[in-house]
Amino acid sequence: MENTGNFVRPRPYCPKKAVITSGMPYGNKLLHYGHVGMTVRADFFARFMRDRIGKENVVFVSGTDCYGSPAYESFRALKEKGLLEGKTIEDYVEGNHLKQKEIFEKFEVGFNLFSASAFGRAGEIHKEVSREFIEKLNENGMVSKRTSWQFFDKKHGCLLNGRQVVGKCPVEGCQSEKGYADECDLGHQYLPQDLIDPVSSLSGEKPELVKIENLYFKLEECGEILNEWIASIERRSDTPSFMVKEIKEFFKKPEVYIKREFFEKFAEIKDRLPKFVELERNEKAPSMTIVFDKLEDREKACEILAANGIRYRTGKTLTPFRLTGDIAWGVPCPEIQGLKNQTFYVWPESLWAPITFTKTYLESKGFDKDEWKKFWCNPEAEVYQFMGEDNLYFYGPAQQAMFLSLQGKKPTLKSENTLQVTRICPIKSILYMNAKASSSGSIKPPMAEEFLNFYTPEQFRMHFLGMNLANNNVSLSPKAFDKEAAPEAIDPMVKEGNLLTNVYNRILRTLFYSTQNNFDGILPKVKIDEKIMADCNKVILDVERFMFDKKFHQVYNALDVFVRNINKYWVKEIANADDKAKLESMTANTAQMIFVANALLHPIAPSGCENVAEYMGFDNEKCFDWKYIFGEFYSVLKSDERKLKTLYEKEDFFKRHKVQLEELERKNSGI
């Protein structure tokens, strides 16, 4: 509980240690605005947690998702065009990794480690972690060897990897533009034989299906513990309602949907299907729904339906989660259940890659090899995972079930010394000009670096802070990219950043110039008014609550009101400051509010806020540390002299982009 001066408010739960992860970009691409937009949100929270519980207790990691068919297929296609002469796939992926790392740095994303799953010490550790994972799951009876279908290109005489087959997603209601061999680009999983109208990207022809053996995690057996897990988080304030709804859809029994045009054919063969229940439907229903008790019954039924020319779609349900394949560009899998020379399917190994990166980072800092367990296996620690909603299936049912199954056949949510369930922090879609954009779709997203030609990193970060992505799809509509924007139109990309470049800059300059003119640049030492302290404490607690709930748009709203109120306070009080004592009091009160605003803005605009701290004479460690945030600003000063660094005329702590300044100059000059 924290006493704000006017009321007592319960504080949100705060772990003693925290890992923050963000979705890993594939090794076959550079970063578009969505990659960086999602990752800066993880960065807000990581920087907040460092200030909140101490940087030694926080690890923020991610990395390039190096392996798998997306990278291999992109490399192969570019190689065929003669664009990567003399390059290996390792060269290609590592080059993309280094560029990704550079771009994140330009946007002030402060990873403890941004690594790569295939290279260096992280690559070595990742192979060890992958081996340990599958051996433990197999030991616990949660790995099965299954015969499944895989696409084969007869013309080229080869098996096709996941990205070398494209068709229509068979999951009912899916609007994906790209359905690959066993998952679509919106994250739906299905059986290869269910893919509609498959085409080989090698030959352009319809591939055949052949039987192969792979290893699978028995996800379909984890319904009970997953229901406990979703019930445990459903009413938490930081759990988005859309996340619960989408994950619960996977807990339904196996369903098949058959269109009206096939009703007669279905009636002829339905007695040959495994036992099912037909859900009640009205006379004009466009399709019927049949439900099976077991997944294997649905699989048998689908084979019979397909053999009789009956088109169908399948519903979401828990299916065996594929662990291995035969693609050469993958993490080697040890021999399990007699299967040799296989590699890991990219999705499972990318789920435990953040553990790899945590181990790699802590080892690089000289910690014991088991130090990572204090972050991942500790009930008093939390792992916060930021991702797009398209990946909810993988980080939700698949990952949580695998982590829990390391305990054995009867896992519990509360356990010691084993992997804990993670806190999933999904966002809704970041649209582009009100349309869905994706690298594999018809509307291509602008690359992240393009934004830096028109906007500062702080403006970009502030804009993504203000987006209500915890609840809604939000459109990114930068004026610089909008060919239809009127010249006089306000640029949506700079709206939130104006809080820094206009309002906060103005009050900072006012404080500095007034203190330099009236007190020789020395901040007065007087007691801060109780009301000012109460107002400061209230916004601190508001921001803390919104941060822990990942409602960053409300963080922005709270800071917007608070910073603007500092300016209003000065304008009001300066009119009544008719003696030195009143001027001293209002100056100190304003400095107190700036101290708090600067600490709360630090996770969002780190370099600018650190520059403010230097000019204010604040100790750079103390002034952002929440041990001091509820006290008076005097406790974080580097010197008892309280001397401000001299601020010269027209200096700004938060800059506009030079393109914006040039445009402003043209407008002011009437050109």
Backbone hydrogen bonds, N-H to C=O, Kabsch-Sander energy under -0.5 kcal/mol:
donor,donor_aa,acceptor,acceptor_aa,energy
2,E,9,R,-1.8
4,T,2,E,-0.7
4,T,7,F,-2.5
9,R,2,E,-1.6
16,K,380,E,-2.8
17,K,380,E,-0.9
18,A,57,N,-2.5
19,V,382,E,-2.4
20,I,59,V,-2.7
21,T,384,Y,-2.7
22,S,61,V,-0.8
23,G,386,F,-1.2
27,G,65,D,-1.9
29,K,26,Y,-1.0
33,Y,446,P,-2.0
35,H,32,H,-0.5
36,V,32,H,-1.7
37,G,33,Y,-3.1
38,M,34,G,-2.4
39,T,35,H,-2.0
40,V,36,V,-2.7
41,R,37,G,-0.9
42,A,38,M,-1.4
43,D,39,T,-2.2
44,F,40,V,-2.4
45,F,41,R,-1.7
46,A,42,A,-2.5
47,R,43,D,-2.8
48,F,44,F,-2.4
49,M,45,F,-2.7
50,R,46,A,-2.1
51,D,47,R,-2.1
52,R,48,F,-2.5
53,I,49,M,-3.2
54,G,49,M,-0.5
54,G,50,R,-1.4
57,N,54,G,-2.0
58,V,55,K,-1.2
59,V,18,A,-2.2
61,V,20,I,-2.2
61,V,59,V,-0.6
62,S,113,L,-1.8
64,T,115,S,-2.4
65,D,25,P,-2.8
66,C,64,T,-1.4
68,G,329,W,-2.2
72,Y,68,G,-2.0
73,E,69,S,-3.2
74,S,70,P,-1.9
75,F,71,A,-2.4
76,R,72,Y,-2.6
77,A,73,E,-2.4
78,L,74,S,-2.3
79,K,75,F,-2.5
80,E,76,R,-2.2
81,K,77,A,-1.2
82,G,79,K,-1.5
83,L,78,L,-2.3
87,K,84,L,-2.2
92,Y,88,T,-2.3
93,V,89,I,-2.7
94,E,90,E,-2.5
95,G,91,D,-2.2
96,N,92,Y,-1.7
97,H,93,V,-2.5
98,L,94,E,-2.4
99,K,95,G,-1.7
100,Q,96,N,-2.6
101,K,97,H,-2.5
102,E,98,L,-1.8
103,I,99,K,-2.2
104,F,100,Q,-2.4
105,E,101,K,-1.9
106,K,102,E,-1.7
107,F,103,I,-1.2
107,F,104,F,-0.5
108,E,105,E,-1.7
109,V,104,F,-2.3
110,G,108,E,-0.6
111,F,109,V,-1.0
112,N,60,F,-2.7
113,L,60,F,-1.5
115,S,62,S,-2.2
115,S,113,L,-0.6
117,S,64,T,-1.9
119,F,116,A,-0.8
123,G,119,F,-1.8
124,E,120,G,-1.6
125,I,121,R,-2.6
126,H,122,A,-2.6
127,K,123,G,-1.5
128,E,124,E,-1.5
129,V,125,I,-2.9
130,S,126,H,-2.5
131,R,127,K,-2.1
132,E,128,E,-2.6
133,F,129,V,-2.4
134,I,130,S,-2.1
135,E,131,R,-2.2
136,K,132,E,-2.1
137,L,133,F,-2.5
138,N,134,I,-2.4
139,E,135,E,-2.4
140,N,136,K,-1.8
141,G,138,N,-1.7
142,M,137,L,-2.8
144,S,216,Y,-2.8
146,R,144,S,-0.6
146,R,214,N,-2.5
148,S,146,R,-0.6
148,S,212,I,-2.8
150,Q,210,V,-2.6
152,F,208,E,-2.7
153,D,158,C,-2.8
154,K,152,F,-0.9
157,G,153,D,-1.5
158,C,153,D,-1.5
160,L,151,F,-2.7
164,Q,161,N,-1.8
165,V,162,G,-0.7
166,V,199,V,-2.1
167,G,179,G,-3.1
168,K,196,I,-3.2
172,E,314,T,-1.9
174,C,171,V,-2.1
179,G,167,G,-1.9
180,Y,178,K,-0.6
180,Y,183,E,-2.1
181,A,162,G,-2.0
184,C,188,H,-1.7
185,D,178,K,-2.4
187,G,184,C,-2.0
190,Y,182,D,-1.9
194,D,191,L,-2.2
195,L,191,L,-0.5
195,L,192,P,-1.4
196,I,168,K,-2.3
199,V,166,V,-1.4
200,S,205,E,-3.1
201,S,164,Q,-2.8
204,G,200,S,-2.1
208,E,152,F,-2.6
210,V,150,Q,-2.9
212,I,148,S,-2.9
214,N,146,R,-2.1
216,Y,144,S,-2.7
217,F,321,F,-3.3
218,K,142,M,-2.3
219,L,217,F,-2.5
221,E,218,K,-1.6
222,C,219,L,-2.1
226,L,222,C,-2.2
227,N,223,G,-2.2
228,E,224,E,-1.8
229,W,225,I,-2.3
230,I,226,L,-2.7
231,A,227,N,-2.0
232,S,228,E,-1.8
233,I,229,W,-1.1
234,E,230,I,-1.2
235,R,231,A,-0.5
236,R,233,I,-1.4
239,T,236,R,-1.7
243,M,240,P,-0.5
244,V,240,P,-1.4
245,K,241,S,-2.2
246,E,242,F,-2.4
247,I,243,M,-2.3
248,K,244,V,-2.4
249,E,245,K,-1.0
250,F,247,I,-1.6
251,F,248,K,-1.6
252,K,249,E,-1.0
256,V,290,I,-2.2
257,Y,313,R,-3.4
258,I,288,M,-2.3
259,K,311,R,-0.6
260,R,286,P,-2.5
262,F,259,K,-2.1
263,F,260,R,-2.1
266,F,262,F,-2.5
267,A,263,F,-2.3
268,E,264,E,-1.3
269,I,265,K,-1.0
269,I,266,F,-0.7
270,K,266,F,-1.6
272,R,269,I,-2.1
273,L,270,K,-1.4
277,V,291,V,-2.3
279,L,277,V,-0.6
279,L,289,T,-2.6
285,A,282,N,-1.7
288,M,258,I,-2.6
290,I,256,V,-2.5
291,V,277,V,-3.0
292,F,254,P,-2.9
298,R,294,K,-1.5
299,E,295,L,-2.4
300,K,296,E,-2.1
301,A,297,D,-2.3
302,C,298,R,-2.7
303,E,299,E,-1.8
304,I,300,K,-1.9
305,L,301,A,-2.7
306,A,302,C,-2.7
307,A,303,E,-2.2
308,N,304,I,-1.1
308,N,305,L,-0.6
309,G,306,A,-1.7
310,I,305,L,-2.7
311,R,309,G,-0.7
313,R,257,Y,-2.1
314,T,170,P,-1.2
315,G,255,E,-2.0
318,L,250,F,-0.6
319,T,317,T,-0.5
321,F,217,F,-2.3
322,R,320,P,-0.7
323,L,215,L,-2.9
324,T,215,L,-1.4
325,G,343,T,-2.6
330,G,328,A,-1.9
333,C,342,Q,-2.8
336,I,339,L,-1.3
339,L,336,I,-2.3
340,K,338,G,-0.5
342,Q,333,C,-0.5
343,T,325,G,-2.1
344,F,331,V,-2.7
345,Y,323,L,-2.7
349,E,345,Y,-1.3
350,S,346,V,-1.7
351,L,347,W,-1.2
351,L,348,P,-0.7
352,W,348,P,-1.1
355,I,352,W,-0.8
356,T,352,W,-1.5
357,F,353,A,-2.6
358,T,354,P,-2.2
359,K,355,I,-2.7
360,T,356,T,-2.6
361,Y,357,F,-2.6
362,L,358,T,-2.6
363,E,359,K,-2.4
364,S,360,T,-2.0
365,K,361,Y,-1.0
366,G,363,E,-1.9
367,F,362,L,-2.3
371,E,368,D,-2.0
373,K,370,D,-1.4
374,K,371,E,-1.6
375,F,372,W,-1.6
376,W,372,W,-2.0
377,C,373,K,-2.1
381,A,378,N,-2.4
382,E,17,K,-1.8
384,Y,19,V,-3.2
384,Y,382,E,-0.5
385,Q,383,V,-0.5
385,Q,423,R,-3.0
386,F,21,T,-2.6
386,F,384,Y,-0.6
387,M,425,C,-1.4
389,E,427,I,-1.9
391,N,388,G,-1.9
392,L,389,E,-1.8
395,Y,391,N,-2.2
396,G,392,L,-2.3
398,A,393,Y,-2.1
399,Q,394,F,-2.4
400,Q,396,G,-2.3
401,A,397,P,-2.0
402,M,398,A,-2.1
403,F,399,Q,-2.9
404,L,400,Q,-2.5
405,S,401,A,-2.2
406,L,402,M,-0.7
406,L,403,F,-0.9
407,Q,404,L,-1.9
408,G,405,S,-0.7
415,S,413,L,-0.8
417,N,377,C,-0.8
420,Q,376,W,-2.1
423,R,383,V,-3.5
424,I,422,T,-0.7
425,C,385,Q,-3.4
427,I,387,M,-1.6
428,K,469,L,-2.7
431,L,429,S,-1.0
431,L,474,V,-2.2
432,Y,435,A,-3.2
433,M,476,L,-2.4
435,A,432,Y,-1.1
438,S,443,I,-2.0
441,G,438,S,-1.2
444,K,442,S,-0.7
448,A,31,L,-2.6
450,E,447,M,-1.0
451,F,447,M,-0.6
451,F,448,A,-1.4
452,L,448,A,-0.6
452,L,449,E,-0.9
453,N,450,E,-1.4
454,F,451,F,-1.8
455,Y,451,F,-2.6
460,F,456,T,-2.2
461,R,457,P,-2.7
462,M,458,E,-2.7
463,H,459,Q,-2.1
464,F,460,F,-1.9
465,L,461,R,-1.6
466,G,462,M,-1.8
467,M,463,H,-0.6
469,L,467,M,-1.7
471,N,468,N,-1.1
472,N,468,N,-1.9
474,V,429,S,-1.9
476,L,431,L,-2.3
477,S,475,S,-0.6
481,F,478,P,-1.5
482,D,478,P,-0.7
482,D,479,K,-0.9
483,K,481,F,-0.9
485,A,482,D,-1.3
489,A,486,A,-1.8
494,V,491,D,-1.5
495,K,491,D,-0.5
495,K,492,P,-0.7
498,N,494,V,-1.5
498,N,495,K,-0.6
499,L,496,E,-1.6
500,L,497,G,-1.3
501,T,497,G,-2.4
502,N,498,N,-2.3
503,V,498,N,-1.4
504,Y,499,L,-2.8
505,N,500,L,-1.7
506,R,502,N,-2.0
507,I,503,V,-2.1
508,L,504,Y,-2.2
509,R,505,N,-2.7
510,T,506,R,-2.4
511,L,507,I,-2.3
512,F,508,L,-2.6
513,Y,509,R,-3.1
514,S,510,T,-2.3
515,T,511,L,-2.5
516,Q,512,F,-2.7
517,N,513,Y,-2.3
518,N,514,S,-2.7
519,F,515,T,-2.3
520,D,516,Q,-0.6
521,G,515,T,-2.4
522,I,515,T,-0.5
522,I,519,F,-1.7
523,L,521,G,-0.5
523,L,642,R,-2.8
526,V,524,P,-0.8
533,M,529,D,-2.2
534,A,530,E,-2.6
535,D,531,K,-2.6
536,C,532,I,-2.5
537,N,533,M,-2.8
538,K,534,A,-2.2
539,V,535,D,-1.9
540,I,536,C,-2.1
541,L,537,N,-2.3
542,D,538,K,-2.4
543,V,539,V,-2.7
544,E,540,I,-2.4
545,R,541,L,-2.3
546,F,542,D,-2.6
547,M,543,V,-2.8
548,F,544,E,-2.3
549,D,545,R,-1.6
550,K,547,M,-1.3
551,K,546,F,-2.4
552,F,550,K,-1.3
554,Q,551,K,-1.1
555,V,551,K,-1.2
556,Y,552,F,-2.5
557,N,553,H,-2.0
558,A,554,Q,-2.4
559,L,555,V,-2.4
560,D,556,Y,-2.9
561,V,557,N,-2.2
562,F,558,A,-2.2
563,V,559,L,-2.9
564,R,560,D,-2.0
565,N,561,V,-2.0
566,I,562,F,-1.4
567,N,563,V,-1.5
568,K,564,R,-2.2
569,Y,565,N,-2.6
570,W,566,I,-2.1
571,V,567,N,-2.3
572,K,568,K,-2.4
573,E,569,Y,-2.9
574,I,570,W,-2.7
575,A,571,V,-0.7
576,N,573,E,-1.2
577,A,573,E,-0.7
578,D,576,N,-2.3
583,L,579,D,-2.0
584,E,580,K,-2.7
585,S,581,A,-2.4
586,M,582,K,-2.6
587,T,583,L,-1.9
588,A,584,E,-2.5
589,N,585,S,-2.7
590,T,586,M,-2.1
591,A,587,T,-2.3
592,Q,588,A,-2.2
593,M,589,N,-2.1
594,I,590,T,-2.3
595,F,591,A,-2.5
596,V,592,Q,-1.9
597,A,593,M,-2.9
598,N,594,I,-3.0
599,A,595,F,-1.7
600,L,596,V,-2.3
601,L,597,A,-2.2
602,H,598,N,-1.0
604,I,601,L,-1.4
605,A,601,L,-2.7
609,C,605,A,-2.3
610,E,606,P,-2.2
611,N,607,S,-1.7
612,V,608,G,-2.0
613,A,609,C,-2.4
614,E,610,E,-1.8
615,Y,611,N,-2.1
616,M,612,V,-2.4
617,G,613,A,-0.8
617,G,614,E,-0.7
618,F,613,A,-2.5
619,D,636,V,-3.8
623,C,619,D,-2.7
624,F,621,E,-0.6
625,D,622,K,-1.1
626,W,51,D,-2.4
628,Y,625,D,-2.0
631,G,628,Y,-1.8
635,S,632,E,-1.7
636,V,633,F,-1.7
637,L,634,Y,-1.1
638,K,617,G,-2.9
642,R,639,S,-1.3
644,L,521,G,-3.3
645,K,615,Y,-2.9
648,Y,646,T,-0.6
651,E,648,Y,-1.6
655,K,653,F,-0.5
660,Q,657,H,-0.5
661,L,657,H,-2.1
662,E,658,K,-2.3
663,E,659,V,-2.0
664,L,660,Q,-2.4
665,E,661,L,-2.3
666,R,662,E,-2.1
667,K,663,E,-2.1
668,N,664,L,-2.5
669,S,665,E,-1.8
670,G,667,K,-1.0
671,I,666,R,-2.2
